[in-house]
Amino acid sequence: MRFRRIVLCLLLCLPLSGCWDYHRVNDRAQVTGIAVDPDPDNSHHVIFTLHVPIFSQSSNSSGSNMSGSGSAKHYKNFTVSCGTLSTALSELQTRNSKEFYLASLQVLILNEHLQDKQIERVVASIMGNMSSDKLAFIFMTPETAAGFLSGSSIDEPVDDLVNVFSRVRQSGYTVRRRTWEFWRDTTQPGINPTTAMLRSSPEGFDVGGAVVFEGFQPVCELPMQDVVYYNIILGKLKNMAISFEYNDSDFELLHIKSTSKRFVRQVHGHLQLVLKILLKGDLDVNATNGEIEVSPQDMQLYEKAVETTVEQHTIEVIRACQRNKVDPFGFGLRDMVVHPKDASIISNHWSTLFSSAQIDVRVKAEIGHKGALN
């Protein structure tokens, strides 16, 4: 009897082996982009646009969209007005024979005019969907979000957006934020979430600038130049070129890289935000157009000019965030990690404490190559 039971158990295990849940790729509609816009006719709904690539290269394919020039678009967009993403997927399934699949999701584009509860619901739906890719980049736009998934000048709009964030080394004018990072920052005290700002341009799109949130509510926008110093504060600037003024003329640093240390301390009963920045870069063609190498004395003056400019603009960016009572730099979060006893105060009062804190910024610049051409 024991032998028969063992054989029966082995036979029952046979159907469990192999790819019992296998789905052919051609049976799935791989959603690579989602755009969300408010529905002007129903405040309880939002308009979802799902971007699905078409892998067939035939221009006669029934799913291909055609541009004005007659070239085939290798994607199809599905649009529906619903309350949640799950409902949208269910309703759109009635229009498509293939199963919508979010494991290949690469970008999430949110309209700036969405309500905070609508943004929260969309992001929560993606985080709660077991098959969705939480590494998708998240964007905010003041324009119609769906338009970036069907630009007439872009054959592969989602791929182009992802390439800008994943392959281009210079990221000083924007922030790279993934969906799970945005969700994480909305739930953590002592830091405010940010997203990249997305706008249309003659070339297709522009990702310069950033939006700072209070929870899921957009509070203020950091323009492109301010985002450069935001990235300097975080120590995330890499391979950047910036122009500085010196003696009524300009000079430029190349290959700039920043590192930083930021923390909070009490000074005479006042809260102080302390920021220490190290900026390294190479001097481009100098004031002599590279004919004469810069002297050590002049090099010190160049470095001093860089330190003064970065300190000034860094303080301006921090003060702009203080006026809006948002801390996208994570000063409060860092203090809470170092001093766990402050967790309750930071969780309940950090926006007020941050807005009135003093600022102490110290910048050290190190210039490598001296800009001589010989």
C-alpha positions, -999 to 999 in steps of 0.1 A, spaced: 0 0 0 28 24 8 45 17 -26 11 24 -44 8 57 -25 43 68 -35 36 59 -72 3 78 -70 19 109 -56 46 108 -83 19 106 -110 1 135 -95 32 156 -96 38 151 -133 12 177 -144 29 202 -121 62 201 -139 71 220 -170 56 253 -183 20 247 -172 13 284 -171 30 291 -204 16 319 -226 29 326 -261 43 361 -267 19 366 -295 -10 360 -272 0 390 -250 -2 428 -256 30 441 -240 21 475 -225 52 496 -225 37 530 -216 7 544 -197 -6 580 -199 -32 593 -175 -53 624 -181 -83 639 -162 -117 632 -177 -134 666 -183 -168 649 -184 -165 628 -152 -145 639 -122 -145 604 -108 -128 590 -138 -94 594 -155 -85 587 -191 -60 559 -195 -40 555 -226 -21 522 -230 8 520 -255 13 486 -270 42 479 -295 33 460 -327 61 436 -335 50 429 -371 69 450 -396 42 449 -421 27 483 -429 -5 466 -439 -11 452 -404 -45 461 -391 -31 473 -358 -6 497 -372 -12 535 -371 -1 555 -401 17 588 -400 12 616 -424 42 606 -444 28 571 -450 54 553 -428 41 526 -405 39 533 -368 49 501 -349 25 506 -320 -12 510 -311 -27 531 -284 -58 520 -264 -78 547 -246 -106 544 -221 -122 564 -193 -123 545 -160 -119 549 -122 -90 525 -118 -63 508 -139 -77 474 -132 -111 484 -146 -94 500 -176 -76 468 -184 -108 448 -181 -128 471 -203 -100 474 -229 -98 437 -231 -131 437 -249 -114 455 -278 -83 434 -281 -79 397 -286 -45 397 -267 -41 399 -230 -27 432 -217 5 426 -198 23 452 -177 56 433 -171 72 454 -199 60 488 -186 87 514 -191 71 548 -186 42 563 -166 31 598 -177 8 618 -154 -11 649 -163 -4 678 -139 -41 686 -135 -50 652 -120 -63 653 -84 -39 640 -57 -63 611 -50 -64 601 -87 -25 601 -88 -24 580 -57 -49 555 -70 -30 551 -103 4 546 -87 -11 523 -61 -27 502 -88 7 498 -105 25 490 -73 -3 464 -64 -3 447 -98 18 416 -94 29 416 -131 37 453 -135 72 466 -137 78 490 -108 110 502 -125 90 522 -150 101 559 -152 75 583 -140 69 618 -155 46 647 -149 34 670 -177 13 702 -179 1 690 -213 -20 661 -224 -2 630 -213 -16 608 -241 1 630 -267 35 618 -257 25 583 -267 15 592 -302 38 620 -313 37 624 -351 75 630 -353 84 600 -332 82 564 -345 89 548 -311 80 574 -284 84 552 -254 118 539 -265 130 574 -271 119 585 -236 136 555 -220 168 560 -240 172 596 -227 170 583 -191 190 551 -194 216 557 -220 224 595 -219 252 601 -194 244 637 -187 214 640 -165 219 673 -148 188 691 -161 163 664 -149 157 639 -123 155 601 -128 126 588 -108 111 553 -111 76 544 -100 87 525 -69 110 553 -58 82 579 -62 58 556 -42 85 551 -15 91 588 -10 53 595 -7 53 571 23 85 583 40 87 612 65 114 638 60 115 638 22 92 649 -5 88 629 -38 98 644 -72 93 635 -108 108 646 -141 89 673 -160 79 664 -195 70 689 -222 66 687 -260 91 703 -283 98 705 -320 121 674 -316 93 655 -299 98 661 -261 119 678 -235 125 663 -200 142 693 -184 130 704 -149 113 686 -120 81 687 -100 81 684 -62 51 669 -44 35 670 -10 23 634 -8 6 630 -42 -2 667 -47 22 687 -70 34 717 -50 61 735 -70 82 731 -101 120 734 -103 131 748 -136 160 733 -155 188 755 -140 175 749 -105 175 711 -111 212 713 -118 218 726 -83 193 701 -69 214 673 -83 245 690 -69 229 690 -35 222 653 -38 257 646 -51 243 631 -83 258 654 -110 279 635 -135 296 645 -168 280 680 -167 293 712 -183 285 746 -166 296 781 -174 308 805 -146 317 842 -145 351 855 -137 364 890 -142 336 901 -165 341 870 -187 330 834 -188 348 801 -183 334 766 -185 340 735 -165 336 701 -182 331 666 -168 318 680 -136 311 655 -108 296 663 -74 295 646 -41 278 659 -10 272 654 27 240 668 42 227 666 78 208 686 104 221 700 136 211 724 164 230 757 168 220 779 198 185 764 198 180 769 160 177 741 135 204 743 108 206 725 75 243 717 68 255 709 33 290 701 23 297 699 -15 327 687 -34 328 697 -71 353 683 -95 358 693 -131 381 702 -159 387 736 -173 377 741 -209 395 765 -231 405 793 -207 404 831 -210 435 830 -233 418 806 -256 441 778 -245 473 796 -256 488 801 -221 484 776 -192 466 791 -162 488 799 -133 483 784 -99 472 817 -86 446 822 -113 434 786 -108 426 794 -72 406 823 -84 387 801 -108 380 776 -81 368 805 -58 345 817 -85 330 782 -88 326 779 -51 308 813 -47 284 806 -76 275 771 -65 270 782 -29 248 811 -40 225 791 -63 223 762 -39 210 784 -11 185 799 -35 172 765 -45 169 754 -8 151 786 1 127 782 -28 117 748 -14 115 762 21 90 788 10 68 759 -3 75 738 28 88 708 8 121 690 13 130 670 -18 166 667 -6 158 644 23 174 664 52 147 652 76 150 616 65 188 617 70 183 631 105 157 605 114 181 577 103 210 591 124 187 601 153 158 576 155 145 595 186 136 624 163 113 602 142 80 613 158 89 650 155 100 647 118 69 626 109 45 653 123 63 686 120 91 684 95 75 707 69 73 735 94 108 729 109 124 727 75 108 759 62 123 779 91 157 762 94 189 781 88 212 771 59 249 764 61 265 755 27 302 749 22 315 742 -13 349 729 -23 359 731 -60 388 712 -75 397 719 -111 418 693 -130 428 701 -166 438 737 -169 424 745 -203 457 747 -223 457 734 -258 494 726 -260 
